[in-house]
Amino acid sequence: MTEQSEMSASPGTAGPEPAGEQLAGVNTAFYLPERYCREDSIAYLMRRILAKVAAEVESEFRDSDLTNAQWVPLYKLHTGSAATVAELARECELDAGAMTRLLDRIEAKGLCQRVRSSEDRRVVNIELTQAGRDLAGQIPATLCRVQNAHLAGFSQDDWVTLKELLGRMLHTAELREAGRKVGSS
């Protein structure tokens, strides 16, 4: 293998970096400790993008006094992704205590109410009020507007490629997570 084929250009760096380990012909070491630059990290870039998108979505809901932490569970309830406190906590990746405090704030705004299950008194269902349904119904348009603005200059092909690449990365992350769970049990 030539030196040229062992090197790959990395965006944001001064020059080529070693291609790294090979696994089935696929580069598996894109980052090397001796050349690590936070600004080139996809995790860093994704976190920054997510923070900027979330801040803009939250600013869109400023008049509704709805925070980023609050619109997410409201939307999940609206779409039927969750109906109980436990389901909503799992969907929002929060512990039960944090979800209870969050629901206290959403309920105080008159957007939802907790109702004990008639079949199982241990289960607490969450129902959106009419005001909650009305506000949650605005969330998709807001998300579309903000995300489309952040994709300005992207072609349809760019958008599809970006989604495919992020989907692949998410799939790999989920496989790694499942492997850690199996390894720890």
C-alpha positions as CSV (number, residue, x, y, z in Angstrom):
1,M,0.0,0.0,0.0
2,T,1.4,3.4,-0.9
3,E,1.7,6.3,1.5
4,Q,-0.9,8.2,-0.5
5,S,-3.5,5.4,-0.1
6,E,-2.8,5.2,3.6
7,M,-3.6,8.8,4.1
8,S,-7.0,10.5,3.9
9,A,-7.9,14.1,4.0
10,S,-9.9,15.2,7.0
11,P,-12.1,18.3,6.8
12,G,-10.8,21.1,9.0
13,T,-7.3,19.8,9.4
14,A,-4.1,21.1,8.0
15,G,-3.3,18.0,6.1
16,P,-4.0,14.3,5.5
17,E,-4.4,11.9,8.4
18,P,-3.5,8.2,8.6
19,A,-6.5,6.2,7.4
20,G,-6.5,4.1,10.6
21,E,-7.5,0.5,11.2
22,Q,-9.2,-1.4,8.5
23,L,-12.2,-3.6,9.1
24,A,-13.6,-5.3,6.1
25,G,-12.1,-2.6,3.9
26,V,-13.8,0.2,5.9
27,N,-11.8,2.8,7.7
28,T,-12.6,2.4,11.4
29,A,-10.2,5.0,13.0
30,F,-11.2,8.4,11.7
31,Y,-9.9,10.1,14.8
32,L,-6.5,9.6,16.3
33,P,-5.6,10.9,19.8
34,E,-2.4,12.7,18.6
35,R,-4.4,14.7,16.0
36,Y,-7.7,15.0,17.7
37,C,-9.4,18.4,17.1
38,R,-12.8,19.0,18.8
39,E,-14.1,21.0,15.9
40,D,-13.6,18.0,13.6
41,S,-15.6,15.7,15.9
42,I,-18.9,14.7,14.4
43,A,-20.3,14.3,17.9
44,Y,-19.3,17.9,18.7
45,L,-20.8,19.2,15.4
46,M,-24.1,17.2,16.0
47,R,-24.3,18.5,19.6
48,R,-23.8,22.1,18.4
49,I,-26.4,21.7,15.6
50,L,-28.9,20.2,18.0
51,A,-28.4,23.0,20.5
52,K,-28.9,25.7,17.8
53,V,-32.0,24.0,16.4
54,A,-33.4,23.4,19.9
55,A,-32.8,27.1,20.9
56,E,-34.5,28.3,17.7
57,V,-37.5,26.0,18.3
58,E,-37.7,27.2,21.9
59,S,-37.6,30.8,20.7
60,E,-40.5,30.0,18.3
61,F,-42.5,28.8,21.3
62,R,-41.6,31.9,23.5
63,D,-45.1,33.4,23.2
64,S,-46.5,30.0,24.4
65,D,-44.1,30.0,27.4
66,L,-43.1,26.5,26.3
67,T,-39.5,25.3,26.8
68,N,-37.5,22.8,24.8
69,A,-37.9,20.3,27.6
70,Q,-41.7,20.8,27.6
71,W,-42.5,20.7,23.9
72,V,-40.9,17.3,23.5
73,P,-43.2,15.4,25.9
74,L,-46.1,17.4,24.7
75,Y,-45.4,16.3,21.1
76,K,-44.9,12.7,22.1
77,L,-48.3,12.7,23.9
78,H,-49.9,14.3,20.9
79,T,-48.5,11.7,18.5
80,G,-49.4,8.8,20.7
81,S,-45.8,7.8,21.3
82,A,-46.6,7.6,25.0
83,A,-49.7,7.7,27.2
84,T,-48.5,7.0,30.7
85,V,-45.9,8.7,32.9
86,A,-43.6,5.7,32.7
87,E,-43.9,5.5,28.9
88,L,-43.3,9.2,28.5
89,A,-40.2,9.0,30.8
90,R,-38.8,6.2,28.6
91,E,-39.6,8.1,25.4
92,C,-38.0,11.3,26.7
93,E,-35.1,9.4,28.2
94,L,-35.7,10.8,31.7
95,D,-36.0,9.2,35.0
96,A,-39.4,9.0,36.7
97,G,-38.6,11.9,39.1
98,A,-37.5,14.3,36.4
99,M,-40.6,13.4,34.3
100,T,-42.9,14.0,37.3
101,R,-41.3,17.5,37.8
102,L,-41.6,18.3,34.1
103,L,-45.2,17.2,34.0
104,D,-45.9,19.3,37.1
105,R,-44.8,22.4,35.1
106,I,-46.8,21.3,31.9
107,E,-49.9,20.6,34.0
108,A,-49.6,24.0,35.8
109,K,-49.7,25.6,32.3
110,G,-53.0,23.8,31.7
111,L,-51.7,21.7,28.8
112,C,-52.1,18.2,30.3
113,Q,-53.7,16.3,33.2
114,R,-52.7,13.1,35.0
115,V,-55.5,10.6,35.3
116,R,-55.3,7.3,37.3
117,S,-56.0,4.2,35.3
118,S,-59.4,2.6,36.1
119,E,-57.9,-0.8,35.4
120,D,-54.7,-0.5,37.4
121,R,-54.4,2.2,40.0
122,R,-50.6,2.1,39.9
123,V,-50.7,3.4,36.3
124,V,-51.0,7.2,35.7
125,N,-52.2,8.2,32.3
126,I,-51.5,11.6,30.8
127,E,-54.1,13.3,28.7
128,L,-53.6,16.6,26.8
129,T,-56.1,19.3,27.5
130,Q,-57.7,21.1,24.6
131,A,-55.1,23.9,25.1
132,G,-52.4,21.2,25.0
133,R,-53.8,19.6,21.9
134,D,-54.0,23.0,20.2
135,L,-50.4,23.8,21.1
136,A,-49.0,20.4,20.3
137,G,-50.7,20.6,16.8
138,Q,-48.4,23.6,16.1
139,I,-45.2,21.7,16.8
140,P,-44.8,19.9,13.5
141,A,-45.0,23.2,11.5
142,T,-42.5,24.8,13.8
143,L,-40.1,21.8,13.6
144,C,-40.4,21.8,9.8
145,R,-39.8,25.6,9.5
146,V,-36.7,25.5,11.8
147,Q,-35.2,22.4,10.3
148,N,-35.8,23.6,6.7
149,A,-34.1,26.9,7.6
150,H,-31.0,25.0,8.9
151,L,-30.9,23.0,5.7
152,A,-30.7,26.1,3.5
153,G,-28.4,25.4,0.6
154,F,-28.8,21.6,0.7
155,S,-30.1,19.8,-2.3
156,Q,-32.7,17.1,-2.1
157,D,-29.9,14.6,-2.7
158,D,-27.8,16.2,0.1
159,W,-30.8,15.9,2.5
160,V,-31.3,12.2,1.6
161,T,-27.6,11.4,1.9
162,L,-27.4,13.2,5.3
163,K,-30.4,11.3,6.6
164,E,-28.9,8.0,5.4
165,L,-25.5,8.6,7.0
166,L,-27.0,9.7,10.3
167,G,-29.3,6.7,10.2
168,R,-26.3,4.4,9.7
169,M,-24.5,6.1,12.6
170,L,-27.6,5.7,14.8
171,H,-27.9,2.0,13.9
172,T,-24.2,1.5,14.8
173,A,-24.7,3.3,18.1
174,E,-27.8,1.2,18.9
175,L,-25.8,-2.0,18.1
176,R,-23.0,-0.9,20.4
177,E,-25.5,-0.1,23.1
178,A,-27.2,-3.5,22.8
179,G,-23.7,-5.1,22.9
180,R,-22.9,-3.3,26.2
181,K,-26.2,-4.3,27.7
182,V,-25.5,-8.0,26.8
183,G,-21.9,-7.7,28.1
184,S,-23.0,-6.3,31.4
185,S,-25.7,-8.9,32.1
